[in-house]
Amino acid sequence: MTYSETQKQTWLTSNLRLASLLAGLAAFLVVVSLILCGIAFRFSGGISLVVLLCAAVIGTFSGTLGVVAFMARKERVFLEGSFVMVRMGPASLEKIPLDAVECFFLGSQPLDRLGEPVVAEDADFRVGTLVVRIAERFGDIASVRRGPWAGWEDGYLIIDGRWSEPLIVETLRRINGRLAVAKRQPVVDRCASNNAVEGCCG
């Protein structure tokens, strides 16, 4: 028994300002790398090699930053079929069964000066978070995985608000509303349909 197939639905978007800032920085570094290459070709010997090496390092970094900026524009939480997908980082997705998600609620995460999670007493500042509450019967899907954009903590999946659209009450209502609608979708038994997939029934 699976939920009826639906197109991908975006529930929480990214922090577009931050993604644009990263893209702008990547573009600036590309220009710097090209300028350094031009300077290197005007000289010869050791100076030229040093400048070319600097250009290569900056160019590689700008390429990596460009990829991160591209990924940073992608949605943070979305529904795909019968799974809620949460981006943990640029190349990492957490796939949670829709039935396992009870609700979303707002929270806050204490962080140190470097932006790392700490206990409340040692916090230098706090950042808003979106917390995914998992049903007890699905407790086994929780893990210790962490990424720069989200991570598991005490059985909850915590999404860092710095990398998402503003986490306000209206955002929370919209996401929980979409969750409720998704859970009300009709259930389809593929084995009972005329287009049953071979091997789907035991």
N, CA, C and O of each residue as an XYZ file, in Angstrom:
808
protein
N       0.855     -1.186      0.000
C       0.000      0.000      0.000
C       0.894      1.239      0.000
O       1.728      1.407      0.890
N       0.723      2.084     -0.973
C       1.502      3.310     -1.024
C       0.586      4.490     -1.309
O      -0.516      4.323     -1.831
N       1.045      5.669     -0.965
C       0.293      6.859     -1.294
C       0.293      7.045     -2.804
O       1.242      6.681     -3.498
N      -0.798      7.622     -3.289
C      -0.881      7.879     -4.722
C       0.275      8.768     -5.145
O       0.691      9.665     -4.411
N       0.783      8.508     -6.331
C       1.941      9.251     -6.825
C       1.577     10.719     -7.038
O       0.539     11.024     -7.625
N       2.405     11.600     -6.575
C       2.203     13.033     -6.763
C       3.507     13.641     -7.250
O       4.580     13.068     -7.061
N       3.407     14.799     -7.875
C       4.608     15.497     -8.285
C       5.317     16.046     -7.052
O       4.729     16.178     -5.979
N       6.575     16.357     -7.232
C       7.343     16.908     -6.116
C       6.717     18.219     -5.650
O       6.441     19.106     -6.458
N       6.496     18.333     -4.344
C       5.919     19.542     -3.759
C       6.932     20.183     -2.824
O       7.430     19.539     -1.901
N       7.233     21.443     -3.064
C       8.146     22.166     -2.188
C       7.399     22.638     -0.950
O       6.363     23.295     -1.052
N       7.934     22.298      0.225
C       7.318     22.712      1.482
C       8.094     23.848      2.148
O       7.496     24.749      2.738
N       9.420     23.806      2.055
C      10.261     24.851      2.657
C      11.345     25.220      1.660
O      12.114     24.360      1.228
N      11.412     26.494      1.294
C      12.405     26.929      0.317
C      13.711     27.327      1.007
O      13.817     27.327      2.233
N      14.689     27.661      0.187
C      16.015     27.995      0.709
C      16.112     29.477      1.049
O      15.196     30.256      0.786
N      17.234     29.839      1.633
C      17.562     31.243      1.895
C      18.179     31.788      0.605
O      19.383     31.656      0.383
N      17.354     32.397     -0.238
C      17.810     32.845     -1.549
C      18.844     33.968     -1.460
O      19.724     34.071     -2.315
N      18.740     34.805     -0.434
C      19.722     35.881     -0.281
C      21.111     35.318     -0.043
O      22.089     35.780     -0.631
N      21.192     34.315      0.823
C      22.482     33.709      1.120
C      23.029     32.987     -0.101
O      24.222     33.067     -0.394
N      22.151     32.278     -0.819
C      22.583     31.575     -2.026
C      23.097     32.560     -3.073
O      24.096     32.295     -3.742
N      22.412     33.698     -3.215
C      22.847     34.719     -4.178
C      24.184     35.322     -3.767
O      25.023     35.621     -4.616
N      24.378     35.498     -2.465
C      25.650     36.028     -1.966
C      26.796     35.073     -2.294
O      27.870     35.503     -2.715
N      26.562     33.779     -2.099
C      27.581     32.779     -2.416
C      27.872     32.759     -3.914
O      29.026     32.647     -4.327
N      26.817     32.870     -4.727
C      27.006     32.883     -6.182
C      27.801     34.118     -6.603
O      28.676     34.031     -7.465
N      27.498     35.266     -5.998
C      28.236     36.492     -6.313
C      29.703     36.381     -5.930
O      30.579     36.834     -6.667
N      29.969     35.778     -4.778
C      31.351     35.590     -4.342
C      32.091     34.648     -5.278
O      33.258     34.875     -5.597
N      31.412     33.584     -5.723
C      32.026     32.643     -6.665
C      32.372     33.347     -7.972
O      33.448     33.129     -8.529
N      31.467     34.187     -8.463
C      31.722     34.924     -9.709
C      32.906     35.883     -9.542
O      33.740     36.011    -10.438
N      32.971     36.548     -8.396
C      34.084     37.472     -8.125
C      35.417     36.722     -8.130
O      36.405     37.204     -8.685
N      35.438     35.545     -7.509
C      36.678     34.761     -7.454
C      37.086     34.260     -8.835
O      38.276     34.135     -9.121
N      36.110     33.972     -9.691
C      36.428     33.568    -11.064
C      37.135     34.708    -11.784
O      38.123     34.491    -12.485
N      36.624     35.925    -11.609
C      37.237     37.101    -12.237
C      38.665     37.295    -11.716
O      39.584     37.559    -12.492
N      38.842     37.163    -10.402
C      40.180     37.297     -9.810
C      41.119     36.247    -10.386
O      42.273     36.546    -10.696
N      40.634     35.025    -10.529
C      41.458     33.943    -11.080
C      41.874     34.256    -12.517
O      43.024     34.029    -12.890
N      40.955     34.770    -13.318
C      41.267     35.112    -14.714
C      42.278     36.251    -14.784
O      43.181     36.234    -15.621
N      42.128     37.241    -13.904
C      43.082     38.363    -13.872
C      44.487     37.859    -13.522
O      45.479     38.270    -14.124
N      44.543     36.962    -12.536
C      45.842     36.399    -12.147
C      46.466     35.607    -13.294
O      47.681     35.648    -13.489
N      45.640     34.888    -14.050
C      46.161     34.152    -15.208
C      46.748     35.124    -16.234
O      47.808     34.878    -16.810
N      46.030     36.239    -16.450
C      46.541     37.242    -17.390
C      47.861     37.832    -16.925
O      48.769     38.052    -17.727
N      47.965     38.091    -15.615
C      49.218     38.623    -15.062
C      50.348     37.613    -15.215
O      51.476     37.976    -15.550
N      50.035     36.335    -14.964
C      51.068     35.285    -15.034
C      51.672     35.193    -16.429
O      52.874     34.972    -16.575
N      50.839     35.361    -17.456
C      51.339     35.240    -18.827
C      52.197     36.431    -19.251
O      52.864     36.387    -20.285
N      52.175     37.484    -18.454
C      52.995     38.660    -18.770
C      54.389     38.554    -18.153
O      55.287     39.329    -18.482
N      54.552     37.597    -17.266
C      55.848     37.409    -16.617
C      56.396     36.033    -16.973
O      55.716     35.216    -17.593
N      57.625     35.798    -16.573
C      58.239     34.489    -16.816
C      58.960     34.051    -15.552
O      59.193     34.849    -14.644
N      59.307     32.782    -15.508
C      60.058     32.263    -14.380
C      59.190     31.925    -13.180
O      58.013     31.586    -13.305
N      59.823     32.033    -11.998
C      59.169     31.622    -10.755
C      57.933     32.431    -10.428
O      56.949     31.883     -9.930
N      57.964     33.737    -10.701
C      56.818     34.593    -10.388
C      55.586     34.121    -11.150
O      54.486     34.055    -10.601
N      55.788     33.795    -12.417
C      54.682     33.345    -13.261
C      54.067     32.060    -12.709
O      52.845     31.915    -12.680
N      54.909     31.137    -12.276
C      54.409     29.858    -11.747
C      53.635     30.062    -10.448
O      52.599     29.434    -10.234
N      54.140     30.943     -9.579
C      53.467     31.217     -8.310
C      52.089     31.833     -8.559
O      51.099     31.449     -7.935
N      52.046     32.800     -9.489
C      50.774     33.462     -9.801
C      49.792     32.473    -10.424
O      48.602     32.497    -10.112
N      50.289     31.603    -11.303
C      49.421     30.593    -11.919
C      48.882     29.618    -10.871
O      47.724     29.204    -10.932
N      49.733     29.260     -9.912
C      49.296     28.361     -8.850
C      48.192     29.016     -8.019
O      47.195     28.380     -7.679
N      48.387     30.295     -7.699
C      47.356     31.036     -6.950
C      46.057     31.094     -7.748
O      44.972     30.921     -7.193
N      46.175     31.338     -9.053
C      44.987     31.407     -9.907
C      44.253     30.070     -9.925
O      43.023     30.024     -9.899
N      45.029     28.976     -9.971
C      44.416     27.635     -9.997
C      43.686     27.338     -8.692
O      42.583     26.792     -8.696
N      44.315     27.706     -7.571
C      43.687     27.477     -6.263
C      42.404     28.279     -6.132
O      41.377     27.754     -5.704
N      42.466     29.551     -6.500
C      41.287     30.416     -6.411
C      40.198     29.939     -7.367
O      39.015     29.952     -7.027
N      40.601     29.518     -8.562
C      39.628     29.017     -9.530
C      38.928     27.763     -9.044
O      37.719     27.610     -9.213
N      39.702     26.858     -8.432
C      39.103     25.630     -7.884
C      38.135     25.956     -6.760
O      37.045     25.390     -6.678
N      38.544     26.872     -5.897
C      37.670     27.265     -4.784
C      36.388     27.920     -5.286
O      35.303     27.675     -4.759
N      36.530     28.761     -6.318
C      35.347     29.436     -6.866
C      34.393     28.432     -7.494
O      33.175     28.589     -7.404
N      34.944     27.395     -8.135
C      34.091     26.352     -8.713
C      33.327     25.603     -7.642
O      32.131     25.346     -7.784
N      34.024     25.249     -6.560
C      33.370     24.568     -5.441
C      32.291     25.450     -4.821
O      31.197     24.981     -4.505
N      32.609     26.716     -4.653
C      31.658     27.661     -4.081
C      30.445     27.824     -4.991
O      29.319     27.975     -4.518
N      30.682     27.794     -6.292
C      29.585     27.890     -7.249
C      28.631     26.718     -7.143
O      27.414     26.886     -7.223
N      29.193     25.517     -6.961
C      28.357     24.320     -6.801
C      27.535     24.420     -5.517
O      26.344     24.109     -5.509
N      28.183     24.859     -4.426
C      27.466     25.024     -3.156
C      26.349     26.059     -3.307
O      25.249     25.865     -2.789
N      26.629     27.159     -4.017
C      25.619     28.200     -4.230
C      24.435     27.649     -5.013
O      23.284     27.963     -4.712
N      24.724     26.826     -6.020
C      23.645     26.221     -6.815
C      22.790     25.303     -5.949
O      21.561     25.348     -6.009
N      23.448     24.471     -5.144
C      22.710     23.551     -4.274
C      21.971     24.309     -3.176
O      20.905     23.886     -2.729
N      22.548     25.438     -2.743
C      21.930     26.220     -1.673
C      20.610     26.851     -2.111
O      19.810     27.256     -1.268
N      20.379     26.937     -3.409
C      19.119     27.485     -3.909
C      17.998     26.447     -3.920
O      16.826     26.801     -4.055
N      18.347     25.190     -3.782
C      17.333     24.132     -3.836
C      16.495     24.119     -2.561
O      16.941     24.556     -1.501
N      15.273     23.607     -2.688
C      14.354     23.569     -1.554
C      14.944     22.789     -0.392
O      15.719     21.852     -0.585
N      14.565     23.188      0.827
C      15.067     22.508      2.024
C      14.228     21.295      2.389
O      14.763     20.261      2.788
N      12.913     21.419      2.251
C      12.007     20.308      2.557
C      11.020     20.177      1.409
O      10.438     21.170      0.970
N      10.828     18.956      0.922
C       9.847     18.741     -0.136
C       9.264     17.336     -0.030
O       9.861     16.434      0.559
N       8.082     17.179     -0.618
C       7.402     15.889     -0.644
C       7.628     15.257     -2.000
O       7.436     15.901     -3.031
N       8.035     14.000     -2.002
C       8.225     13.262     -3.243
C       7.591     11.898     -3.074
O       8.118     11.043     -2.364
N       6.440     11.694     -3.737
C       5.707     10.450     -3.554
C       5.196     10.342     -2.131
O       4.459     11.209     -1.663
N       5.584      9.283     -1.447
C       5.159      9.085     -0.060
C       6.298      9.338      0.926
O       6.314      8.783      2.025
N       7.260     10.193      0.518
C       8.393     10.491      1.387
C       8.586     11.993      1.530
O       8.459     12.747      0.565
N       8.894     12.412      2.751
C       9.280     13.786      3.024
C      10.806     13.834      2.924
O      11.503     13.107      3.631
N      11.311     14.682      2.054
C      12.741     14.769      1.807
C      13.288     16.041      2.456
O      12.750     17.130      2.260
N      14.352     15.890      3.223
C      14.985     17.019      3.900
C      16.446     17.086      3.461
O      17.169     16.093      3.545
N      16.877     18.249      2.997
C      18.275     18.411      2.592
C      19.137     18.641      3.829
O      18.965     19.621      4.553
N      20.068     17.714      4.054
C      20.988     17.828      5.183
C      22.178     18.711      4.839
O      22.775     19.342      5.711
N      22.515     18.745      3.548
C      23.649     19.517      3.062
C      23.614     19.556      1.550
O      22.662     19.059      0.948
N      24.633     20.137      0.913
C      24.641     20.263     -0.546
C      24.481     18.946     -1.293
O      23.907     18.929     -2.382
N      24.974     17.845     -0.737
C      24.910     16.563     -1.439
C      24.302     15.466     -0.582
O      24.607     14.290     -0.776
N      23.451     15.831      0.355
C      22.900     14.841      1.282
C      21.409     15.075      1.511
O      20.987     16.185      1.837
N      20.612     14.007      1.334
C      19.172     14.069      1.536
C      18.758     13.050      2.589
O      19.278     11.934      2.623
N      17.819     13.440      3.449
C      17.227     12.506      4.411
C      15.829     12.177      3.900
O      15.021     13.073      3.656
N      15.551     10.881      3.740
C      14.283     10.409      3.173
C      13.442      9.824      4.308
O      13.792      8.791      4.878
N      12.329     10.492      4.633
C      11.497     10.084      5.764
C      10.113      9.686      5.258
O       9.500     10.456      4.518
N       9.599      8.511      5.630
C       8.247      8.131      5.219
C       7.233      9.169      5.699
O       7.316      9.653      6.828
N       6.287      9.502      4.844
C       5.274     10.498      5.200
C       4.540     10.111      6.478
O       4.238     10.972      7.305
N       4.251      8.825      6.647
C       3.556      8.355      7.846
C       4.355      8.607      9.113
O       3.786      8.685     10.202
N       5.677      8.736      8.979
C       6.530      8.904     10.160
C       6.521     10.328     10.683
O       6.862     10.562     11.843
N       6.131     11.294      9.839
C       6.172     12.703     10.237
C       4.862     13.072     10.920
O       3.800     13.052     10.298
N       4.944     13.409     12.205
C       3.743     13.807     12.946
C       3.424     15.281     12.722
O       2.270     15.634     12.478
N       4.416     16.126     12.801
C       4.202     17.566     12.609
C       5.540     18.274     12.545
O       6.597     17.679     12.760
N       5.465     19.561     12.244
C       6.622     20.444     12.287
C       6.359     21.497     13.360
O       5.215     21.908     13.552
N       7.391     21.932     14.051
C       7.233     23.047     14.974
C       8.514     23.876     15.008
O       9.590     23.406     14.639
N       8.370     25.114     15.460
C       9.512     26.029     15.509
C      10.321     25.800     16.778
O       9.771     25.480     17.831
N      11.613     25.966     16.665
C      12.496     25.832     17.816
C      13.659     26.798     17.679
O      13.648     27.679     16.819
N      14.657     26.632     18.526
C      15.875     27.437     18.431
C      17.052     26.581     18.864
O      16.922     25.687     19.700
N      18.187     26.872     18.284
C      19.402     26.082     18.535
C      20.489     26.976     19.116
O      20.865     27.965     18.486
N      21.006     26.652     20.311
C      22.127     27.430     20.854
C      23.422     27.106     20.107
O      23.737     25.939     19.872
N      24.164     28.145     19.738
C      25.390     27.964     18.971
C      26.540     28.737     19.604
O      26.330     29.715     20.321
N      27.768     28.277     19.324
C      28.934     29.025     19.794
C      29.349     30.029     18.717
O      28.653     30.196     17.716
N      30.481     30.694     18.928
C      30.923     31.737     17.990
C      31.209     31.184     16.600
O      31.124     31.912     15.611
N      31.548     29.896     16.522
C      31.846     29.274     15.236
C      30.604     28.709     14.569
O      30.683     28.165     13.468
N      29.447     28.836     15.232
C      28.208     28.316     14.662
C      27.962     26.859     14.937
O      27.114     26.246     14.289
N      28.692     26.276     15.897
C      28.512     24.873     16.251
C      27.527     24.741     17.406
O      27.542     25.563     18.322
N      26.660     23.705     17.378
C      25.693     23.502     18.466
C      26.396     23.275     19.807
O      27.381     22.541     19.887
N      25.881     23.910     20.847
C      26.425     23.767     22.198
C      25.264     23.728     23.183
O      24.113     23.947     22.804
N      25.564     23.454     24.435
C      24.529     23.502     25.467
C      24.145     24.963     25.696
O      24.932     25.873     25.438
N      22.921     25.171     26.183
C      22.377     26.530     26.300
C      23.269     27.454     27.120
O      23.392     28.637     26.805
N      23.905     26.913     28.191
C      24.718     27.753     29.077
C      25.948     28.320     28.370
O      26.446     29.382     28.743
N      26.442     27.603     27.339
C      27.661     28.021     26.645
C      27.373     28.753     25.338
O      28.301     29.052     24.586
N      26.113     29.045     25.056
C      25.741     29.628     23.768
C      26.143     31.091     23.662
O      25.997     31.859     24.613
N      26.650     31.465     22.493
C      26.937     32.861     22.196
C      25.741     33.517     21.506
O      25.535     34.726     21.615
N      24.961     32.708     20.797
C      23.728     33.202     20.184
C      22.839     32.002     19.860
O      23.269     30.855     19.986
N      21.612     32.266     19.448
C      20.666     31.212     19.093
C      20.150     31.465     17.678
O      20.038     32.608     17.236
N      19.842     30.383     16.987
C      19.309     30.491     15.633
C      17.971     29.753     15.589
O      17.799     28.716     16.229
N      17.023     30.308     14.822
C      15.726     29.665     14.674
C      15.847     28.356     13.907
O      16.670     28.233     13.001
N      15.028     27.387     14.273
C      15.052     26.080     13.616
C      13.636     25.620     13.305
O      12.664     26.098     13.890
N      13.540     24.681     12.371
C      12.290     23.974     12.104
C      12.525     22.534     12.533
O      13.454     21.877     12.064
N      11.675     22.052     13.428
C      11.861     20.720     13.997
C      10.844     19.755     13.395
O       9.647     20.039     13.351
N      11.342     18.615     12.933
C      10.474     17.571     12.394
C      10.244     16.538     13.494
O      11.180     15.881     13.950
N       8.981     16.403     13.915
C       8.654     15.436     14.960
C       8.311     14.101     14.314
O       7.456     14.021     13.432
N       8.993     13.053     14.771
C       8.822     11.709     14.225
C       7.954     10.869     15.165
O       8.141     10.900     16.381
N       7.010     10.124     14.600
C       6.146      9.255     15.394
C       6.989      8.206     16.119
O       7.990      7.728     15.586
N       6.578      7.854     17.332
C       7.354      6.926     18.163
C       7.579      5.591     17.470
O       8.655      5.005     17.589
N       6.583      5.108     16.753
C       6.727      3.791     16.122
C       7.764      3.788     14.995
O       8.173      2.727     14.524
N       8.188      4.983     14.565
C       9.229      5.093     13.550
C      10.549      5.572     14.161
O      11.425      6.070     13.455
N      10.676      5.418     15.468
C      11.867      5.901     16.159
C      13.170      5.344     15.628
O      14.225      5.952     15.812
N      13.114      4.192     14.969
C      14.339      3.559     14.475
C      14.947      4.289     13.281
O      16.096      4.029     12.924
N      14.189      5.208     12.651
C      14.763      5.897     11.491
C      15.672      7.054     11.909
O      16.455      7.556     11.103
N      15.564      7.475     13.172
C      16.434      8.551     13.654
C      17.879      8.067     13.681
O      18.142      6.888     13.917
N      18.791      8.963     13.445
C      20.209      8.591     13.419
C      21.029      9.721     14.048
O      20.482     10.652     14.638
N      22.332      9.616     13.910
C      23.226     10.667     14.420
C      23.770     11.507     13.266
O      24.691     12.303     13.449
N      23.194     11.326     12.080
C      23.677     12.070     10.909
C      23.482     13.564     11.095
O      22.449     14.015     11.590
N      24.483     14.316     10.695
C      24.400     15.775     10.732
C      24.957     16.334      9.431
O      25.856     15.760      8.816
N      24.407     17.450      9.039
C      24.906     18.160      7.874
C      24.923     19.639      8.188
O      24.484     20.042      9.265
N      25.418     20.456      7.278
C      25.461     21.892      7.540
C      24.076     22.540      7.574
O      23.924     23.632      8.120
N      23.059     21.879      6.995
C      21.729     22.476      6.914
C      20.718     21.813      7.841
O      19.682     22.407      8.140
N      20.991     20.614      8.293
C      20.056     19.901      9.170
C      20.794     18.754      9.854
O      21.860     18.332      9.406
N      20.210     18.255     10.949
C      20.831     17.146     11.669
C      19.866     16.534     12.668
O      18.909     17.175     13.103
N      20.131     15.280     13.024
C      19.310     14.571     14.005
C      19.771     14.915     15.413
O      20.967     15.032     15.678
N      18.806     15.075     16.311
C      19.123     15.357     17.712
C      17.982     14.860     18.594
O      16.852     15.338     18.492
N      18.288     13.898     19.458
C      17.308     13.342     20.398
C      16.055     12.832     19.697
O      14.950     12.992     20.216
N      16.214     12.220     18.526
C      15.082     11.648     17.810
C      14.305     12.635     16.957
O      13.330     12.255     16.308
N      14.724     13.902     16.947
C      14.089     14.918     16.109
C      15.051     15.311     14.997
O      16.267     15.281     15.181
N      14.502     15.678     13.844
C      15.330     16.205     12.765
C      15.236     17.726     12.825
O      14.155     18.296     12.669
N      16.380     18.383     13.054
C      16.431     19.825     13.259
C      16.967     20.502     11.997
O      18.072     20.203     11.546
N      16.172     21.419     11.432
C      16.563     22.135     10.220
C      17.028     23.536     10.606
O      16.297     24.282     11.258
N      18.240     23.885     10.204
C      18.850     25.172     10.545
C      18.184     26.296      9.753
O      18.188     26.282      8.522
N      17.613     27.269     10.465
C      16.899     28.356      9.821
C      17.768     29.332      9.057
O      17.251     30.113      8.259
N      19.073     29.311      9.275
C      19.943     30.236      8.543
C      19.989     29.922      7.061
O      20.273     30.801      6.248
N      19.709     28.656      6.695
C      19.799     28.226      5.307
C      18.436     28.079      4.639
O      18.350     27.573      3.520
N      17.388     28.507      5.298
C      16.045     28.372      4.733
C      15.353     29.720      4.648
O      15.880     30.733      5.107
N      14.173     29.722      4.058
C      13.351     30.923      4.079
C      13.048     31.282      5.529
O      13.208     30.432      6.405
N      12.617     32.507      5.814
C      12.345     32.899      7.202
C      11.376     31.937      7.895
O      10.314     31.616      7.361
N      11.755     31.487      9.085
C      10.918     30.561      9.854
C      10.010     31.375     10.772
O      10.370     31.715     11.899
N       8.837     31.671     10.259
C       7.856     32.443     11.005
C       6.586     31.612     11.150
O       6.476     30.530     10.574
N       5.637     32.118     11.913
C       4.407     31.364     12.185
C       3.674     31.020     10.893
O       3.149     29.914     10.760
N       3.630     31.952      9.936
C       2.936     31.692      8.673
C       3.596     30.546      7.907
O       2.916     29.719      7.299
N       4.923     30.509      7.945
C       5.647     29.418      7.285
C       5.292     28.085      7.923
O       5.048     27.100      7.226
N       5.262     28.058      9.246
C       4.935     26.833      9.976
C       3.517     26.366      9.645
O       3.296     25.177      9.418
N       2.563     27.287      9.616
C       1.186     26.917      9.295
C       1.078     26.338      7.889
O       0.363     25.363      7.660
N       1.800     26.952      6.948
C       1.758     26.470      5.570
C       2.304     25.049      5.461
O       1.708     24.199      4.799
N       3.441     24.792      6.112
C       4.057     23.469      6.032
C       3.180     22.410      6.693
O       2.968     21.338      6.127
N       2.673     22.702      7.878
C       1.803     21.738      8.555
C       0.500     21.522      7.788
O      -0.060     20.426      7.806
N       0.015     22.578      7.108
C      -1.175     22.434      6.274
C      -0.919     21.493      5.113
O      -1.764     20.658      4.790
N       0.244     21.623      4.482
C       0.591     20.740      3.364
C       0.815     19.308      3.844
O       0.500     18.350      3.137
N       1.356     19.172      5.043
C       1.524     17.835      5.619
C       0.160     17.181      5.823
O      -0.029     16.013      5.485
N      -0.788     17.935      6.376
C      -2.127     17.396      6.630
C      -2.805     16.987      5.327
O      -3.438     15.933      5.257
N      -2.671     17.823      4.293
C      -3.269     17.504      2.996
C      -2.637     16.240      2.418
O      -3.341     15.372      1.903
N      -1.308     16.135      2.504
C      -0.607     14.970      1.966
C      -1.050     13.690      2.664
O      -1.194     12.648      2.025
N      -1.266     13.768      3.974
C      -1.673     12.575      4.724
C      -3.108     12.161      4.402
O      -3.486     11.013      4.635
N      -3.912     13.088      3.865
C      -5.295     12.755      3.509
C      -5.410     12.200      2.097
O      -6.497     11.809      1.672
N      -4.294     12.161      1.365
C      -4.337     11.653     -0.001
C      -4.778     10.196     -0.001
O      -4.435      9.446      0.913
N      -5.545      9.782     -1.031
C      -6.001      8.390     -1.085
C      -4.839      7.418     -1.223
O      -3.813      7.728     -1.828
N      -5.020      6.268     -0.662
C      -4.022      5.208     -0.726
C      -4.348      4.294     -1.894
O      -5.501      3.907     -2.084
N      -3.337      3.949     -2.672
C      -3.528      3.112     -3.851
C      -2.826      1.777     -3.653
O      -1.644      1.734     -3.312
N      -3.552      0.697     -3.866
C      -2.957     -0.638     -3.818
C      -2.607     -1.029     -5.236
O      -3.488     -1.396     -6.013
N      -1.333     -0.956     -5.584
C      -0.911     -1.221     -6.957
C      -1.188     -2.660     -7.375
O      -1.433     -2.937     -8.549
N      -1.150     -3.551     -6.432
C      -1.369     -4.962     -6.764
C      -2.829     -5.223     -7.129
O      -3.130     -6.170     -7.857
N      -3.748     -4.372     -6.618
C      -5.168     -4.567     -6.888
C      -5.604     -3.854     -8.157
O      -6.725     -4.047     -8.628
N      -4.723     -3.031     -8.710
C      -5.087     -2.268     -9.910
C      -4.866     -3.087    -11.153
O      -4.200     -4.122    -11.120
N      -5.438     -2.612    -12.274
C      -5.281     -3.303    -13.551
C      -3.860     -3.234    -14.060
O      -3.420     -4.090    -14.827
N      -3.130     -2.187    -13.619
C      -1.748     -2.012    -14.064
C      -0.765     -2.464    -12.983
O       0.236     -1.797    -12.719
N      -1.064     -3.595    -12.371
C      -0.219     -4.084    -11.277
C       1.194     -4.327    -11.780
O       1.409     -4.856    -12.871
N       2.149     -3.924    -10.953
C       3.559     -4.121    -11.263
C       3.924     -5.576    -11.009
O       3.570     -6.131     -9.969
N       4.627     -6.198    -11.947
C       5.003     -7.593    -11.792
C       5.832     -7.804    -10.523
O       6.804     -7.089    -10.283
N       5.450     -8.765     -9.738
C       6.198     -9.105     -8.536
C       5.832     -8.263     -7.329
O       6.478     -8.372     -6.286
N       4.779     -7.401     -7.449
C       4.450     -6.538     -6.314
C       3.649     -7.266     -5.261
O       3.600     -6.819     -4.115
N       3.023     -8.368     -5.609
C       2.186     -9.096     -4.649
C       2.883    -10.381     -4.214
O       3.534    -11.064     -5.004
N       2.722    -10.680     -2.934
C       3.349    -11.893     -2.443
C       2.429    -13.072     -2.610
O       2.789    -14.192     -2.249
